[in-house]
Amino acid sequence: MVEQITGMLALIGVLSLFCQWLGWKLRLPAILPLLLCGLTLGPGLGFLNPDVIFGNLLFPIISLGVAVILFEGALTLNFKEIKDHGRMVTHLVTIGTVITWACISTATFYLLDFSWEIALLFGALVVVTGPTVIVPMLRSVRPKSQLASILRWEGIVIDPIGALLAVLVFEYITVSGDPTTHVLYALGSMLSLGLGLGAAAGYLTGQILRRNLLPHYLRNTAVLTLMLGIFVGSNLLQEESGLLTVTVMGIWLANMRGVDIAEILEFKETLTVLLISALFILLAARLDSNAMLDLGWGGLGVLAVTMLLARPLSIWVSGIGTSLSRADKWFLCWIAPRGIVAAAVSSLFAIKLEANNVQGADAIVPLVFLIIIGTVVIQSLTAGRWARFLGVKADSAQGLLIFGASKFSRELAKILKAKDVKVLLADNNWDNIRLARMDNIPVYFGNPASEHAETYMDLTGIGRVLIISPYRQLNPLVSFHFQDFFGTKKVFGLNNTEVGSARHQLSESYKQRLCLFGDAVSYAKIASLMARGAQLKVTNLTENFSFEHFRKRYGETAMPLVYLTKEGKVVVVSGNDTVFPNGIELISLLPIEALEEAKVQQAIAEREAQEAQEKAAAEAALAKIKADEEAEQLRLVQAEAKVAIEDNTADPLQAADETLAKS
């Protein structure tokens, strides 16, 4: 039996990894292959039966997994960020949540004959969307930047809010179902313990992190262990209060000043990916397909209300007073897929409610999975066409993600931003990020190839990646990560390689792509030029001032970087690019030598222009003198002719002919 459990755990781990990879490869939410895998191994083939294999261990596994998922989600709920992302996001996670909850709960009560308690619990479970399903969908649909930002932040923020709402409803059901206790007293004590212990645990954990009472290598492990200990301890003090406690603990940490949770959040997200994948396969394998079919038309009716009534109503009400157009709102009405949080939390609650003999608890999980399957499959297949029909798809992504926020990168980003090109700077160096923020440049602090960046870094409108950083070990990782995301021809890196031992050599295929701004341009070279006073300049190339004139003025040391076409396209200079058409705006780096050469060429040009002007003036003066002499001569001849005519000494016609001949 031990070998069987070990083998199943290993198999679930391998299948989880494969499903995550398949979702990434197909650019689909990983929840779809995970769901298919679980249904195939469980109800389909009968190969995986979690209840039989894990027995009494199944509930602790699911319980601890859900605790970690809720804690990780709560760590992302920063109240300041809700305000920073606009009125629409704020409305959606507050007013929109209440509207969605009310619509779905009412439909569940009337269409499926659920009790109000179970209907309210189900409605609370499916108000969440979640970044794990939203982000892959946005990558394939590519809507306008504003719409993508609204959907992404709604999914991030509503996860802990929806989970907290579901926990509160569940605790009310648990307390009200116990005839030996007074409902209000028991609920009050549970809320007091959950809120009080969660806040205290969050504060103490934050103090430990703020004062650096733990070595760096123990921080992540310590926070995870403390969270699990608080979860179990809260349940021992008051049954079913642990989920509320860890959720409040995470929210407190996320909003505590002076506490850096970036590394903790990244660690938790890595752990959550494994837990989400394994849990979803286990939960899908436990699903009774007959129970889902038994939902019948009532279940499809709830799905229809969720997609066609609750979501549009919440969008249109939340959109009051915003600048969104009708097309924007109609697009948002169609995008609200449900994810793993709803499945995991509903399965845990269902097990607990079934143990307490709560009527209707066995139908919660099939109905939640029906909503997940319906929203993810239908919206994934139709969202792209809907966006094209409404005209809300983003144009060809011309923006740049620049890894490395040095002075050179900041100057380049400022120029691009002034030309209405979307640019995002990413760096691990806080000083560089701080200086970029002071210049109002969008930034991401951290590793852009991390799991955290995949969820929180807004790549809408970004089409290429420039790796301009001194981090030799991290640069290849970032390069390979975004080559898989954008393609090999959209990722550019500087040639930072040096001749050294074999163990430090990079692959030839990677080195061939290190040609940003030229084959011989390295980070050290750019940094040296900037330190010596090099400047970035925008030059308009025209028929009267082509690239040949540019080279003549600035010399061979001038370094072309990027150019913008009249059509709004951004072209990154790489390799030995020497063809620069007229009618473009060329952004280049001009070293001191180039600037001095330009001054010399300008002086020469000014001197030549002055000499040409003086020569032209002299020629004009000579021409005027000659013209004056000819005019004087003509005047004298005319005068002589006039005298001759007056004296009658000559024939008038003959005098006129002679005058004309002389002139």
ZAMARGU-4260 file (C-alpha; in steps of 0.2 Angstrom, whole numbers, plus 5000, padded with zeros to 4 digits):
<rodrens>
0) 5000/5000/5000 | 5014/5012/5004 | 5022/5009/4987 | 5006/5012/4979 | 5004/5029/4987
5) 5021/5033/4983 | 5019/5028/4965 | 5003/5038/4964 | 5011/5054/4971 | 5025/5053/4959
10) 5013/5050/4945 | 5003/5065/4950 | 5018/5076/4951 | 5024/5070/4933 | 5007/5073/4926
15) 5005/5090/4934 | 5021/5095/4926 | 5016/5088/4909 | 4999/5097/4910 | 5007/5114/4915
20) 5019/5112/4900 | 5005/5107/4888 | 4995/5122/4893 | 5010/5134/4891 | 5014/5126/4874
25) 4996/5128/4867 | 4994/5145/4875 | 4978/5139/4885 | 4974/5139/4903 | 4983/5124/4911
30) 4967/5120/4920 | 4960/5112/4904 | 4973/5099/4902 | 4973/5096/4921 | 4955/5094/4921
35) 4955/5082/4906 | 4969/5072/4915 | 4960/5070/4931 | 4943/5065/4922 | 4952/5053/4912
40) 4962/5044/4926 | 4947/5045/4938 | 4929/5043/4931 | 4936/5038/4914 | 4948/5024/4917
45) 4945/5021/4936 | 4964/5021/4938 | 4965/5035/4951 | 4953/5034/4966 | 4960/5047/4978
50) 4948/5042/4992 | 4953/5023/4991 | 4972/5027/4989 | 4974/5041/5002 | 4960/5037/5014
55) 4961/5048/5029 | 4976/5057/5022 | 4965/5065/5008 | 4957/5078/5019 | 4973/5084/5027
60) 4981/5085/5010 | 4967/5095/5002 | 4965/5106/5018 | 4983/5111/5019 | 4984/5114/5000
65) 4969/5125/5001 | 4977/5135/5016 | 4993/5138/5006 | 4982/5144/4991 | 4972/5156/5001
70) 4987/5163/5010 | 4996/5165/4994 | 4981/5174/4986 | 4979/5185/5001 | 4997/5191/5000
75) 4993/5199/4983 | 4978/5209/4991 | 4986/5226/4993 | 4973/5239/4996 | 4983/5253/4988
80) 4985/5244/4972 | 4966/5242/4971 | 4965/5261/4970 | 4980/5263/4958 | 4971/5252/4945
85) 4956/5263/4942 | 4938/5265/4946 | 4933/5250/4935 | 4944/5237/4945 | 4938/5245/4961
90) 4920/5243/4956 | 4922/5226/4950 | 4929/5219/4965 | 4916/5227/4977 | 4900/5231/4968
95) 4903/5218/4955 | 4906/5205/4967 | 4890/5208/4977 | 4880/5208/4960 | 4888/5192/4954
100) 4885/5183/4971 | 4867/5189/4972 | 4863/5184/4954 | 4871/5166/4955 | 4864/5162/4972
105) 4846/5167/4967 | 4847/5157/4951 | 4854/5142/4960 | 4841/5143/4973 | 4827/5143/4961
110) 4833/5132/4946 | 4841/5118/4957 | 4831/5119/4973 | 4846/5121/4984 | 4844/5128/5001
115) 4848/5147/5003 | 4863/5142/5013 | 4870/5131/5000 | 4865/5143/4986 | 4874/5157/4995
120) 4889/5147/4997 | 4890/5141/4979 | 4888/5159/4973 | 4902/5165/4984 | 4913/5151/4977
125) 4911/5156/4959 | 4913/5175/4960 | 4932/5173/4958 | 4940/5172/4941 | 4959/5171/4945
130) 4975/5175/4936 | 4979/5156/4932 | 4965/5156/4919 | 4964/5175/4914 | 4983/5177/4910
135) 4984/5163/4897 | 4968/5169/4889 | 4974/5187/4887 | 4990/5181/4879 | 4980/5172/4865
140) 4966/5186/4863 | 4978/5201/4865 | 4964/5214/4868 | 4968/5233/4871 | 4980/5237/4885
145) 4967/5245/4896 | 4955/5230/4895 | 4969/5217/4898 | 4974/5227/4913 | 4957/5228/4920
150) 4954/5209/4918 | 4971/5204/4925 | 4970/5215/4940 | 4952/5209/4943 | 4958/5191/4943
155) 4972/5195/4955 | 4962/5205/4968 | 4946/5196/4968 | 4954/5179/4972 | 4956/5183/4991
160) 4940/5193/4992 | 4930/5179/4985 | 4939/5166/4995 | 4936/5177/5011 | 4917/5178/5006
165) 4916/5160/5004 | 4924/5156/5020 | 4912/5168/5030 | 4897/5160/5022 | 4904/5142/5025
170) 4907/5146/5043 | 4890/5153/5045 | 4883/5137/5038 | 4894/5127/5050 | 4888/5136/5065
175) 4870/5137/5061 | 4869/5118/5057 | 4875/5115/5075 | 4859/5114/5086 | 4869/5114/5102
180) 4876/5132/5100 | 4869/5149/5098 | 4872/5155/5080 | 4876/5173/5083 | 4888/5168/5098
185) 4897/5155/5089 | 4899/5165/5073 | 4905/5180/5083 | 4918/5169/5092 | 4924/5161/5076
190) 4925/5178/5067 | 4934/5186/5082 | 4946/5172/5083 | 4949/5172/5064 | 4951/5190/5062
195) 4961/5193/5079 | 4973/5178/5077 | 4975/5182/5059 | 4979/5200/5062 | 4991/5195/5076
200) 5000/5182/5067 | 5002/5194/5052 | 5009/5207/5063 | 5021/5196/5072 | 5027/5188/5056
205) 5029/5205/5048 | 5040/5211/5063 | 5051/5196/5061 | 5054/5200/5043 | 5056/5218/5046
210) 5069/5216/5059 | 5078/5203/5050 | 5077/5191/5065 | 5079/5176/5053 | 5093/5172/5041
215) 5089/5175/5023 | 5089/5157/5018 | 5076/5153/5031 | 5063/5167/5027 | 5052/5158/5015
220) 5052/5141/5024 | 5049/5150/5041 | 5034/5160/5034 | 5027/5144/5026 | 5029/5134/5043
225) 5022/5148/5053 | 5007/5149/5042 | 5003/5131/5043 | 5005/5131/5062 | 4993/5146/5063
230) 4981/5137/5052 | 4981/5121/5063 | 4981/5130/5079 | 4966/5141/5074 | 4956/5125/5070
235) 4961/5117/5086 | 4955/5133/5096 | 4939/5135/5085 | 4934/5122/5072 | 4934/5128/5054
240) 4942/5145/5058 | 4959/5141/5051 | 4955/5147/5033 | 4949/5164/5039 | 4964/5165/5050
245) 4977/5162/5036 | 4967/5173/5024 | 4968/5188/5036 | 4986/5184/5040 | 4991/5186/5022
250) 4981/5202/5019 | 4989/5209/5035 | 5006/5205/5028 | 5002/5212/5011 | 4997/5229/5018
255) 5011/5230/5032 | 5023/5244/5029 | 5041/5241/5028 | 5039/5222/5025 | 5046/5215/5009
260) 5036/5200/5004 | 5042/5199/4985 | 5053/5184/4988 | 5041/5176/4999 | 5027/5178/4986
265) 5038/5171/4973 | 5042/5156/4983 | 5023/5154/4988 | 5018/5155/4969 | 5031/5141/4964
270) 5024/5130/4978 | 5006/5135/4973 | 5009/5130/4955 | 5013/5112/4961 | 4999/5112/4974
275) 4986/5118/4961 | 4991/5106/4948 | 4991/5091/4960 | 4975/5096/4969 | 4966/5099/4953
280) 4970/5082/4946 | 4965/5074/4963 | 4949/5084/4963 | 4944/5080/4945 | 4948/5062/4948
285) 4935/5062/4963 | 4922/5070/4952 | 4906/5059/4949 | 4901/5062/4931 | 4884/5055/4934
290) 4882/5069/4948 | 4886/5082/4935 | 4874/5074/4922 | 4860/5074/4936 | 4861/5093/4937
295) 4852/5093/4920 | 4844/5108/4913 | 4845/5117/4930 | 4864/5116/4930 | 4865/5123/4912
300) 4853/5137/4917 | 4864/5142/4931 | 4879/5142/4919 | 4869/5153/4907 | 4864/5165/4921
305) 4882/5166/4926 | 4888/5170/4909 | 4874/5180/4901 | 4866/5189/4916 | 4877/5190/4931
310) 4893/5195/4922 | 4885/5208/4910 | 4875/5216/4924 | 4890/5218/4935 | 4901/5225/4921
315) 4888/5238/4916 | 4884/5244/4934 | 4903/5244/4938 | 4906/5254/4922 | 4895/5269/4927
320) 4906/5284/4928 | 4921/5276/4919 | 4928/5281/4901 | 4925/5263/4894 | 4916/5263/4878
325) 4901/5251/4874 | 4913/5239/4864 | 4925/5239/4879 | 4910/5234/4891 | 4903/5221/4879
330) 4920/5213/4878 | 4922/5213/4897 | 4905/5205/4899 | 4911/5189/4890 | 4928/5186/4899
335) 4926/5179/4917 | 4933/5161/4917 | 4933/5152/4934 | 4948/5144/4940 | 4957/5132/4953
340) 4952/5142/4968 | 4934/5139/4966 | 4937/5120/4963 | 4949/5118/4978 | 4939/5128/4991
345) 4922/5120/4985 | 4929/5102/4987 | 4936/5106/5004 | 4920/5113/5010 | 4910/5099/5002
350) 4919/5086/5012 | 4917/5095/5028 | 4898/5099/5025 | 4895/5081/5020 | 4903/5075/5036
355) 4891/5086/5045 | 4876/5079/5035 | 4872/5096/5027 | 4859/5093/5013 | 4864/5097/4996
360) 4883/5097/5000 | 4886/5083/4988 | 4880/5094/4973 | 4892/5109/4976 | 4907/5101/4968
365) 4899/5095/4952 | 4891/5112/4949 | 4907/5121/4952 | 4916/5110/4940 | 4902/5113/4927
370) 4904/5132/4929 | 4923/5130/4927 | 4922/5119/4912 | 4908/5130/4904 | 4916/5146/4906
375) 4934/5141/4902 | 4930/5131/4887 | 4917/5142/4879 | 4926/5159/4882 | 4943/5152/4877
380) 4936/5147/4860 | 4926/5162/4857 | 4935/5177/4865 | 4947/5180/4851 | 4932/5181/4838
385) 4922/5192/4850 | 4937/5204/4852 | 4939/5205/4833 | 4920/5208/4830 | 4920/5222/4843
390) 4936/5230/4837 | 4945/5229/4853 | 4960/5219/4848 | 4977/5227/4851 | 4987/5232/4836
395) 5003/5224/4832 | 5013/5224/4848 | 5027/5237/4845 | 5032/5240/4863 | 5048/5235/4871
400) 5053/5226/4887 | 5070/5231/4892 | 5079/5221/4905 | 5091/5232/4914 | 5086/5249/4920
405) 5104/5258/4919 | 5106/5276/4914 | 5107/5271/4895 | 5091/5261/4896 | 5082/5275/4905
410) 5087/5288/4892 | 5081/5276/4878 | 5065/5273/4887 | 5061/5291/4889 | 5064/5294/4871
415) 5053/5280/4866 | 5039/5285/4878 | 5039/5302/4871 | 5036/5294/4854 | 5021/5285/4861
420) 5030/5268/4861 | 5025/5257/4875 | 5041/5253/4886 | 5043/5243/4902 | 5059/5243/4912
425) 5063/5227/4923 | 5078/5226/4935 | 5083/5218/4951 | 5092/5234/4956 | 5081/5245/4967
430) 5091/5260/4964 | 5089/5259/4945 | 5070/5256/4947 | 5068/5271/4959 | 5077/5282/4946
435) 5066/5275/4932 | 5050/5279/4943 | 5056/5297/4945 | 5056/5298/4926 | 5038/5291/4926
440) 5044/5276/4916 | 5034/5260/4919 | 5044/5247/4929 | 5044/5230/4936 | 5056/5226/4951
445) 5062/5209/4950 | 5066/5195/4939 | 5056/5196/4923 | 5057/5178/4920 | 5049/5173/4937
450) 5032/5166/4941 | 5028/5182/4949 | 5032/5192/4934 | 5021/5180/4923 | 5006/5185/4933
455) 5009/5203/4938 | 5020/5211/4924 | 5009/5219/4911 | 5016/5214/4894 | 5001/5220/4884
460) 5007/5230/4869 | 5025/5223/4872 | 5032/5214/4856 | 5050/5213/4859 | 5063/5211/4873
465) 5080/5220/4874 | 5092/5212/4887 | 5103/5227/4892 | 5109/5221/4909 | 5126/5217/4918
470) 5119/5201/4925 | 5128/5188/4915 | 5120/5173/4924 | 5103/5179/4923 | 5103/5186/4905
475) 5103/5169/4897 | 5088/5164/4908 | 5078/5179/4903 | 5083/5177/4885 | 5077/5159/4884
480) 5061/5162/4894 | 5055/5176/4882 | 5061/5167/4866 | 5048/5154/4871 | 5035/5168/4874
485) 5038/5180/4859 | 5049/5169/4847 | 5068/5169/4844 | 5067/5184/4832 | 5059/5195/4845
490) 5072/5194/4859 | 5089/5203/4857 | 5104/5203/4869 | 5121/5212/4870 | 5137/5203/4866
495) 5143/5202/4884 | 5154/5186/4880 | 5172/5185/4884 | 5186/5173/4880 | 5188/5162/4895
500) 5188/5144/4901 | 5176/5131/4893 | 5165/5130/4908 | 5160/5149/4906 | 5157/5147/4887
505) 5139/5149/4880 | 5131/5139/4867 | 5134/5144/4849 | 5115/5146/4845 | 5113/5158/4860
510) 5129/5168/4855 | 5122/5170/4838 | 5108/5180/4845 | 5119/5192/4855 | 5119/5205/4842
515) 5109/5219/4849 | 5115/5236/4842 | 5129/5227/4833 | 5140/5212/4834 | 5153/5220/4845
520) 5142/5230/4857 | 5143/5225/4875 | 5135/5231/4891 | 5153/5237/4897 | 5155/5247/4881
525) 5138/5256/4882 | 5141/5259/4901 | 5159/5266/4897 | 5152/5278/4883 | 5138/5284/4894
530) 5150/5287/4909 | 5161/5298/4897 | 5146/5309/4892 | 5139/5300/4877 | 5121/5306/4872
535) 5106/5298/4864 | 5099/5308/4849 | 5084/5307/4837 | 5088/5311/4819 | 5075/5312/4805
540) 5082/5304/4789 | 5076/5312/4773 | 5081/5314/4755 | 5091/5329/4759 | 5099/5321/4775
545) 5101/5302/4772 | 5110/5290/4782 | 5126/5294/4772 | 5125/5312/4778 | 5122/5305/4795
550) 5138/5295/4794 | 5147/5310/4787 | 5142/5321/4801 | 5144/5309/4816 | 5157/5297/4810
555) 5159/5278/4812 | 5158/5279/4831 | 5139/5284/4831 | 5129/5269/4836 | 5111/5267/4828
560) 5099/5259/4841 | 5081/5259/4835 | 5071/5268/4822 | 5053/5272/4820 | 5044/5271/4803
565) 5030/5283/4797 | 5018/5268/4799 | 5022/5267/4818 | 5033/5252/4817 | 5048/5250/4829
570) 5063/5242/4821 | 5078/5237/4833 | 5095/5238/4825 | 5105/5221/4827 | 5119/5213/4819
575) 5127/5222/4804 | 5112/5232/4799 | 5118/5246/4788 | 5102/5250/4777 | 5092/5264/4785
580) 5078/5270/4773 | 5073/5288/4772 | 5058/5294/4781 | 5062/5287/4798 | 5066/5293/4815
585) 5083/5286/4820 | 5088/5285/4838 | 5106/5283/4840 | 5120/5284/4854 | 5133/5297/4850
590) 5149/5295/4859 | 5160/5310/4863 | 5170/5307/4847 | 5154/5308/4837 | 5149/5324/4845
595) 5166/5332/4842 | 5166/5325/4824 | 5149/5333/4822 | 5155/5350/4829 | 5170/5349/4817
600) 5158/5344/4802 | 5147/5358/4808 | 5161/5371/4808 | 5167/5365/4791 | 5149/5366/4784
605) 5147/5384/4792 | 5164/5389/4784 | 5159/5382/4767 | 5142/5390/4768 | 5150/5407/4773
610) 5163/5405/4759 | 5149/5401/4747 | 5139/5416/4753 | 5154/5427/4751 | 5157/5421/4734
615) 5139/5423/4729 | 5139/5440/4736 | 5155/5445/4726 | 5148/5438/4710 | 5132/5447/4713
620) 5142/5463/4716 | 5152/5461/4700 | 5137/5457/4690 | 5129/5473/4697 | 5144/5484/4692
625) 5144/5476/4675 | 5125/5479/4673 | 5128/5497/4680 | 5142/5500/4667 | 5131/5493/4653
630) 5116/5504/4658 | 5127/5520/4659 | 5134/5516/4642 | 5117/5514/4635 | 5111/5530/4643
635) 5126/5540/4634 | 5122/5532/4617 | 5104/5537/4619 | 5109/5554/4624 | 5120/5556/4609
640) 5106/5550/4598 | 5094/5562/4605 | 5105/5577/4603 | 5108/5572/4585 | 5090/5571/4581
645) 5087/5588/4589 | 5100/5596/4579 | 5093/5588/4563 | 5111/5583/4559 | 5106/5565/4556
650) 5091/5555/4549 | 5081/5550/4564 | 5079/5532/4558 | 5098/5531/4554 | 5101/5538/4572
655) 5090/5525/4580 | 5098/5511/4570 | 5115/5517/4576 | 5110/5519/4594 | 5103/5501/4594
660) 5119/5495/4586 | 5130/5503/4599 | 5119/5497/4613
</rodrens>
